[in-house]
Amino acid sequence: PSMVGATILSSLEAIIDECIANNSVADIKSAFPAQLNDKDCSLLLSKVTVLKSRKKAKAKVFANRYVASNFFLETLELEFKTLSLEAGKIAGQSRPSSNKAKPKPKPIEKDAEKKTQKKGKKGKGRRQRGNVSDTEDDNNRESAVDTHFTKSLEQFLQESSLTSKLKKANETLAANPGISTEFVSDNLSKARKWFTESYGESVAMKQRGGEAKRRSLQGKLEKEFQTIYPTFRVFANGLIKMLSEFNSSPAQVLIKEFQDYYVNSIGFNLIGILLEYSSLNFDINFSPENREQGEAAQSLRDDVEHCRSIVNELPNLYKKKYKVLYAFLLKGDSSLADFLTLLEDIATGDLEIVLQNLDKKSERNLVFGHKKDLFTRLNSSKASKEVVVLSMLMVFLKNGTFPIPLLLDSDGIQESLKLLPVLKEMLGDEKFRTFSDALSENLDVSELALNSVREIALE
């Protein structure tokens, strides 16, 4: 105290005035003799006029030796706020999904719900009803979401880490390290508030962006299914009818083989569309991380192992339905009619995809369009195999009203030709021979022979 004199005090006030004028920081201890201890510094600072009144003070003292102007502290607080908001934003962006379905589809099992109500049990919601494992999965997922915020906040509020980050953000602070620790400690509650607000905004923005993207992708998938399925259903029903008509005939095996080929060629894609749609409902990434969701299309939908892994992530009631669909395609379990029914049940019942209602008039128009397409192609085609296939399909359509799909790729042509023996029962030996001759590798198939085949198809 004896060292505290008017000269020293005057010099101290000059240093502090300069600090305030320059909106900076001053280290009082470094400006005076080494004999000054912390107690001396504290006593000196207590006598400085501009620091006496807390309300009117133009600067603040840290660690009994540093003086920081109010303007500098305001700047530092803005930097601290920016650091907190950025950390909250990043944490919010990395927040795991809750894995809840969006939007709420219709109940999956209406019959199961009625039975539950009759027994006096309380309904647990669409995903939870009758499935303890689904409930546990949801609870675990929600717990992970809550824990993520808590851990992220705790990690951010570690004072040593915050102090280090603040020093990197501010050069003046780095040169006067005694300020940072006390400043961070004084402003932790603000940092908590800033982080929490930013985290919430980031999560909300992520959800809005994800929701818009999800709806866009589901709209595309819905349109794709609506485009493919009605035609597939007409041809599938044509094969079901044809198989029924030739029930006791040797040709039944050939029809069944073609049916399996056609249904498999389209069926995996149709299931994949619905599975991709379902995966979006439950925030399951259908595509690998290096690919955009919705980009998967045919290649991933045909990858059975990949699709099975997606199915296994779905709630049990969905999982069971998709497993039945894949069992039909892979093992031939159940019938094609049951396959179509279940496919529509998932599409219209679970996912609320609106399908065109094909009444008899609409189906006739679709079949007529198919017939018109066959006719146009038949008149323009020059390849013998293609002419024979087109003519054969015309005969099926005319003589038995069996709308059979036209598969014009090389594999499709070869598979379609396997149905040729069925014509023998429909046309008789002579006309059937005309078709056979047009395919003979030992004969030079002339345009006249192909025209004979066309004539049978169009008579």
Secondary structure, 3 states (H helix, E strand, C coil): CCCCCHHHHHHHHHHHHHHHHCCCEEECHHHCCCCCCHHHHHHHHHCCHHHHCCCCCCEEEECCCEEEEHHHHHHHHHHHHHHHHHHHHHHHHCCCCCCCCCCCCCCCCHHHHHHHHHCCCCCCCCCCCCCHHHHHHHHHHHHHHHHHHHHHHHHHCCHHHHHHHHHHHCHHHHHCCHHHHHHHHHCHHHHHHHHHHHHHHHHHHHHHHHHHHHHHHHHHHHHHHHHHHHHHHHHHHHHHHHHHHCCCCCHHHHHHHHHHHHHHHHHHHHHHHHHHHHHHHCCCCCCCCCCCCCCCHHHHHCCHHHHHHHHCCCCHHHHHHHHHHHHHHHHCCCCHHHHHHHHHHHHHHHCCCCCCCCCHHHHHHHHHHHHHHHHHHHHHCCCHHHHHHHHHHHHHHHHHCCCCCCCCCHHHHHHHHCCHHHHHHHHCHHHHHHHHHHCCCCCCCCHHHHHHHHHHHHC
